């Protein structure tokens, strides 16, 4: 596999970007989660870069990318700006297919629901990473009846997700998670994946850095979005790939979103959270199938169609 490494200027930081596949193939951008780097996508890249121009990048603070000096540099709008910078540098103005896992999916929702990206994203595949605004609105009962049996089920689902999300509360504690990562959790991360996720993944040389810096993703966004959710509607076709044995993200977070997404695709899979490592062939096939159903159109065509409909 021939892979080019680029450095993209994203304003306050420079991002490490990794590109492979034919230059004239449809662009496909992969955004990794926490506490990973773009290396998590290598098994998937091997399945896709014969048919796509596959682009992955280390998000700010991870892998070979620079880290912002302040926590505010990790806010969702800045992460979306990073995606725009990467797309500008690699896609030659063409719309791209977008895939996010874990925090890569969470931050990608900012772009998928932003007017600034309308016409740029041909399709979005979300794996184990909900839109924080949709999740917070769901807890408030938006988009569904607030009472009766449905309300009871929604409450029970929210309670189950809060239990799954115990680590988010820990990550907001001062110093505690940093000390845990430095004390050996980062060094033992491949063992954790092998024991609890049944996947083998080579040790990432930047693992400790990924773990420490990435805490700011949670601290800069979760509380604000929980108490101040926004109404965000997707402008691109959405596919959820839902691992049913996910220890961290419950299947219910991808249900009942028609208010914000319209018709969307939801595929369940008998797997755990790091399904991108465990089943790259299957995941690549699902991404490929969905992208083929939504071929990228020229942006000018999209803008013209929108103007004609208004």
C-alpha positions in Angstrom: 0.0 0.0 0.0 1.5 3.4 -1.1 0.6 6.0 1.4 1.5 9.7 1.3 1.9 11.8 4.5 0.9 15.4 4.3 1.0 18.3 6.8 -2.1 20.5 6.7 -2.3 23.9 8.3 -5.5 24.1 10.4 -4.8 27.6 11.8 -3.7 27.1 15.3 -2.2 23.6 14.7 -0.8 21.5 11.9 -2.4 18.2 11.2 -0.7 14.9 10.0 -2.7 13.5 7.1 -2.3 10.1 5.4 -3.6 9.6 1.9 -3.7 6.5 -0.3 -5.6 5.2 -3.3 -6.1 6.5 -6.9 -6.1 10.3 -7.2 -9.2 10.3 -9.4 -11.2 7.9 -7.1 -14.0 9.2 -4.9 -12.6 10.8 -1.7 -13.3 9.0 1.6 -12.2 10.7 4.8 -11.8 8.6 8.0 -11.9 10.3 11.5 -10.6 8.3 14.4 -11.8 8.3 18.0 -10.3 8.4 21.5 -7.7 7.3 22.6 -6.7 6.3 19.1 -4.8 7.9 16.2 -5.2 7.5 12.5 -3.4 4.2 12.8 -6.6 2.6 13.9 -7.9 2.8 10.3 -5.0 0.9 8.6 -6.9 -2.4 8.4 -9.9 -0.6 6.9 -7.7 1.4 4.5 -6.4 -1.9 3.1 -9.9 -2.9 2.1 -10.9 0.4 0.6 -8.0 2.2 -1.1 -8.4 0.3 -4.4 -11.7 2.0 -5.0 -11.4 5.3 -3.0 -9.0 8.0 -2.4 -8.7 7.2 1.3 -7.8 10.1 3.6 -7.2 9.7 7.4 -5.7 12.2 9.8 -4.5 12.4 13.3 -7.0 14.7 15.1 -5.5 17.6 17.0 -3.5 16.5 20.0 -3.2 12.9 18.7 -0.6 11.0 16.7 1.6 13.2 14.6 -0.7 16.3 14.8 0.0 19.3 17.0 -2.0 20.0 20.1 -3.7 23.4 20.8 -2.5 25.3 23.9 -5.9 25.8 25.4 -8.9 23.5 26.1 -11.1 25.7 23.9 -9.1 24.5 21.0 -10.8 21.1 21.2 -14.4 22.5 20.8 -16.6 20.9 18.2 -16.6 23.9 15.9 -12.8 23.8 15.8 -12.8 20.1 15.1 -15.2 20.7 12.2 -12.8 23.4 10.9 -10.0 20.8 11.0 -12.1 18.5 8.8 -12.7 21.4 6.3 -8.9 22.1 6.2 -8.1 18.4 5.5 -10.8 18.2 2.8 -9.6 21.5 1.2 -6.1 20.1 1.0 -6.9 16.6 -0.3 -10.2 16.5 -2.1 -9.6 19.0 -4.9 -13.0 20.6 -4.3 -14.9 17.3 -4.7 -17.6 16.1 -2.3 -16.3 13.4 0.0 -17.7 10.4 1.9 -17.2 10.7 5.6 -16.7 7.9 8.2 -16.2 8.5 11.9 -15.6 6.1 14.8 -16.2 7.0 18.5 -15.1 10.6 19.0 -14.3 10.8 15.3 -18.1 10.3 14.7 -19.1 12.7 17.5 -17.0 15.5 16.0 -18.1 14.7 12.4 -21.7 15.4 13.4 -20.8 19.0 13.7 -19.9 19.1 10.0 -22.8 16.9 8.9 -25.3 19.3 10.6 -23.5 22.5 9.6 -24.7 24.6 6.6 -21.1 25.4 5.9 -20.6 21.8 4.7 -23.8 21.5 2.7 -23.0 19.8 -0.6 -19.5 18.8 0.5 -20.4 15.5 2.3 -21.8 12.9 0.0 -22.5 10.4 2.8 -21.8 9.9 6.4 -21.2 6.6 8.2 -21.3 6.9 12.0 -19.8 4.1 14.1 -20.3 4.3 17.9 -20.4 8.0 18.1 -23.7 9.9 18.6 -24.4 13.6 17.9 -24.1 15.2 21.4 -26.9 17.6 20.6 -29.2 14.8 19.5 -28.4 12.8 22.6 -29.0 15.7 24.9 -32.3 16.6 23.2 -33.3 12.9 23.4 -32.9 13.0 27.2 -35.3 15.9 27.2 -37.9 13.9 25.3 -37.6 16.0 22.1 -38.8 14.2 19.0 -40.9 11.6 20.9 -43.9 11.5 23.2 -42.8 12.5 26.7 -45.2 10.3 28.6 -46.7 6.8 28.6 -45.0 3.6 27.8 -42.7 5.3 25.3 -41.6 7.8 27.9 -40.8 5.0 30.4 -38.7 3.2 27.8 -36.9 6.4 26.9 -36.1 7.0 30.6 -34.9 3.4 31.0 -32.7 3.7 27.9 -31.2 7.0 29.1 -30.4 5.4 32.5 -28.7 2.4 30.8 -26.6 4.8 28.7 -25.6 6.8 31.8 -24.3 3.6 33.4 -22.4 2.8 30.2 -21.0 6.4 30.2 -19.4 6.1 33.7 -15.9 6.9 32.2 -17.1 10.3 31.0 -17.7 11.4 34.6 -14.2 10.1 35.5 -12.6 12.0 32.6 -14.0 15.3 34.0 -12.2 14.8 37.3 -9.1 16.9 37.7 -5.8 15.0 37.5 -7.3 11.5 38.2 -7.5 10.3 34.6 -4.1 11.8 33.7 -2.5 10.0 36.6 -4.2 6.7 35.7 -3.0 6.9 32.1 0.6 7.8 33.2 0.6 5.0 35.8 0.4 2.3 33.2 -3.0 2.3 31.5 -1.6 3.9 28.4 1.2 1.4 28.2 -1.3 -1.5 28.7 -3.8 -0.2 26.2 -3.1 -3.1 23.7 -3.7 -5.6 26.5 -7.0 -3.9 27.3 -8.1 -4.2 23.7 -7.1 -7.8 23.6 -8.8 -8.8 26.9 -12.0 -6.8 26.7 -12.5 -6.1 23.0 -11.0 -9.3 21.6 -8.9 -7.4 19.1 -5.1 -7.2 18.5 -3.6 -3.8 17.8 0.0 -2.8 17.7 1.2 -0.4 20.4 0.8 3.2 19.2 4.0 5.1 20.0 1.9 8.2 20.7 -0.6 6.4 23.0 0.1 8.3 26.2 -0.1 11.6 24.2 -3.4 10.5 22.6 -4.8 9.6 26.1 -3.8 12.8 27.9 -4.6 15.4 25.2 -7.8 13.6 24.2 -9.3 14.2 27.6 -9.9 17.8 26.4 -12.4 16.5 23.8 -14.7 15.5 26.7 -13.9 18.5 28.9 -14.4 21.1 26.2 -17.7 19.8 24.9 -19.8 17.4 27.0 -21.1 19.6 29.8 -21.8 22.5 27.4 -23.8 20.3 25.0 -25.6 18.5 27.8 -27.0 21.8 29.2 -27.2 23.7 25.9 -28.2 21.3 23.1 -28.8 22.8 19.7 -31.3 21.7 17.0 -29.1 20.2 14.4 -30.4 18.7 11.1 -28.3 16.6 8.8 -27.8 17.7 5.2 -26.1 14.4 4.1 -27.4 10.8 4.0 -26.5 9.0 7.3 -25.8 5.4 8.0 -25.3 4.1 11.5 -23.2 0.9 12.1 -24.3 -0.2 15.5 -22.2 -2.8 17.4 -24.7 -4.5 19.7 -22.0 -5.5 22.3 -20.6 -1.9 22.6 -19.6 -1.3 26.2 -19.7 2.4 25.9 -22.4 3.5 23.4 -25.9 2.0 23.6 -27.9 1.0 20.5 -30.7 3.3 21.5 -28.6 6.4 20.7 -29.1 5.6 17.0 -32.9 5.2 17.2 -35.7 7.7 16.8 -33.7 10.4 15.0 -36.0 11.0 12.1 -36.8 14.5 13.3 -33.2 15.6 12.7 -32.0 13.1 10.0 -35.0 12.3 7.9 -34.8 8.7 6.6 -31.6 7.1 7.6 -29.9 3.7 7.5 -29.2 1.7 10.6 -27.3 -1.6 10.5 -26.6 -3.6 13.6 -23.7 -5.9 14.0 -22.8 -8.5 16.6 -19.5 -6.9 17.7 -17.9 -4.6 20.3 -16.9 -1.0 20.3 -13.6 -1.4 18.3 -15.4 -3.2 15.4 -13.2 -1.2 12.9 -10.2 -3.3 14.2 -12.0 -6.6 14.7 -14.1 -6.8 11.5 -12.5 -4.4 8.9 -13.7 -6.5 5.9 -17.3 -6.4 7.0 -17.2 -2.7 8.0 -15.5 -1.7 4.7 -18.2 -3.6 2.8 -21.0 -1.7 4.6 -19.2 1.7 4.0 -18.7 0.8 0.4 -22.3 -0.2 -0.2 -23.7 2.9 1.4 -21.3 5.2 -0.5 -22.2 3.5 -3.7 -25.9 4.3 -3.0 -25.0 8.0 -2.6 -22.4 8.9 -5.3 -20.8 12.3 -4.9 -22.2 15.1 -7.0 -20.5 18.2 -8.1 -21.0 21.0 -5.6 -22.2 23.4 -8.3 -24.9 20.9 -9.2 -25.9 20.7 -5.6 -26.0 24.4 -5.1 -28.0 24.9 -8.3 -30.5 22.2 -7.2 -31.0 23.9 -3.8 -31.5 27.3 -5.4 -34.0 25.9 -7.9 -36.1 24.4 -5.0 -36.3 27.6 -3.0 
